[in-house]
Amino acid sequence: MLNLISIVIGLVALPGALIAFVPLLGWLYWFVVPVAVVGLLFGILSRGRTGRNLNLIVIVVGVLRLMIGHGIF
């Protein structure tokens, strides 16, 4: 059950991450990354790995994009 919740949270964060990948919308990652962290916490507590991995991908892409854009772009 927790894995399903983690997957749903990851699928909610993923479109935001794709939209934020557009230039000048990098600030949106400040909202996407915390949502993915919550999904990651649910994924860690579950037995499955799918939700955890999905949220980890969103977090890594978001943090790297924030680092490249200096937190703004």
C-alpha positions in Angstrom: 0.0 0.0 0.0 2.8 2.4 0.8 4.5 1.7 -2.5 1.3 2.6 -4.3 1.1 5.9 -2.4 4.8 6.5 -3.3 4.1 5.8 -7.0 1.1 8.2 -7.0 3.1 10.9 -5.4 6.0 10.3 -7.9 3.5 10.5 -10.8 2.2 13.8 -9.5 5.7 15.2 -9.1 6.9 14.0 -12.5 4.8 16.3 -14.8 5.9 19.2 -12.6 9.5 18.2 -13.1 9.0 17.9 -16.9 7.4 21.4 -17.0 10.2 22.8 -14.9 12.8 21.5 -17.3 11.8 24.3 -19.7 14.3 27.2 -19.5 13.3 30.0 -17.0 10.9 27.6 -15.2 13.6 26.0 -13.0 12.2 27.7 -9.9 9.4 25.2 -10.1 11.8 22.6 -8.8 11.6 24.3 -5.4 8.0 22.8 -5.2 8.6 19.6 -7.0 11.6 18.3 -5.0 9.9 18.5 -1.6 6.9 16.6 -3.0 9.2 13.9 -4.3 11.0 13.7 -0.9 7.6 12.9 0.7 7.1 10.2 -1.9 10.6 8.9 -1.3 9.8 8.6 2.5 6.7 6.5 1.6 8.8 4.5 -0.8 11.5 3.8 1.9 8.8 2.5 4.3 7.3 0.1 1.7 8.5 -3.2 0.6 8.6 -2.4 -3.1 11.2 -0.4 -4.8 9.4 1.1 -7.8 8.0 4.2 -5.9 11.3 4.8 -4.2 13.2 4.7 -7.5 10.7 6.9 -9.3 11.0 9.6 -6.6 14.8 9.3 -6.5 15.0 10.0 -10.2 12.8 13.1 -9.8 14.8 14.3 -6.9 18.2 13.8 -8.6 17.0 15.5 -11.8 15.5 18.4 -9.8 18.6 18.9 -7.6 20.9 18.8 -10.6 18.8 21.3 -12.5 18.7 23.6 -9.5 22.5 23.4 -9.2 22.9 24.2 -12.9 20.5 27.1 -12.8 21.8 28.4 -9.4 18.4 27.9 -7.9 16.5 30.3 -10.1 16.6 29.3 -13.8 
